[in-house]
Amino acid sequence: MNLVEIFEQGGPLMWVILVTSVIGAAVFLERLFTLQRAKVVPKPFVDRIRMMVVKGQTKEARLLCEENGSSIALMIAAALRTHGRGRIRADIKEAVDEVGAREVAHLDKNVEIVGTVASVSPLLGLLGTVVGMIQVFKRFVGAYESGQATPDVFAQGIWTALITTAYGLMVAIPMLILYKWLQGRNDRLIVEMEEDAMGIVDLLDEQLSVTREQAGPQSTSAVRPPNESSGAGSVTGRAEPESA
């Protein structure tokens, strides 16, 4: 008996499990392509922007960020635009928070589908087994009443009913591993995004402080009062984890 025959004996729910596995695999490949470091936090690009900010080339850095289009580039561009209007650190961080929240939502998109496939597949397999066992007992009772019931018939029915459970587990186990891997990769990229974005915010704040000191007390009238709320939370809008 080959794999195709075993699959066909599993019943209609085998096709449902197959469809869910294809969906899970497709989503994983799409997320794998999206969550590339070069598309989210390209380190050479961040280093280049940092050097430009240190040299005071903020306008050029902003244009470069807008052309790049990566997640970190969009966050830095928001910081540079706000800094260009002479705003204080709280305003710069607020702008980065807003863009960061959108980018985190983009990174998290569809990841839970892989986890759902990992959770649902064994349940579908168990459902197929339960339905199969009901049919086995129904046939066995009919065979018993006609005097044709044998242990071989009963054992064969149970073996067939268990196929869906085995297949559901075969799909669920690798999907769970892939889901956890995606979560870990996503979290690492978000942490790097936060660190790099806050590094740029710190540089811009230092430059703004130096500019104010050089301009004297008259420059304070161009900004908001320093006692305004500075906001809370991480730059991506996610709660900071308690531990690594």
SULHU-V129499 format. One record per run of one state. SS is the DSSP state (a for helix, b for strand, c for the rest). FROM is the first residue (numbers start at 0). TO is the last residue. Records with the same first field share a line. If there is no record, write none. Layout:
SS->FROM-TO + FROM-TO
This chain:
c->0-1 + 9-11 + 34-35 + 40-41 + 54-56 + 68-69 + 84-87 + 108-109 + 145-149 + 161-161 + 215-215 + 222-243
a->2-8 + 12-33 + 36-39 + 42-53 + 57-67 + 70-83 + 88-107 + 110-144 + 150-160 + 162-214 + 216-221
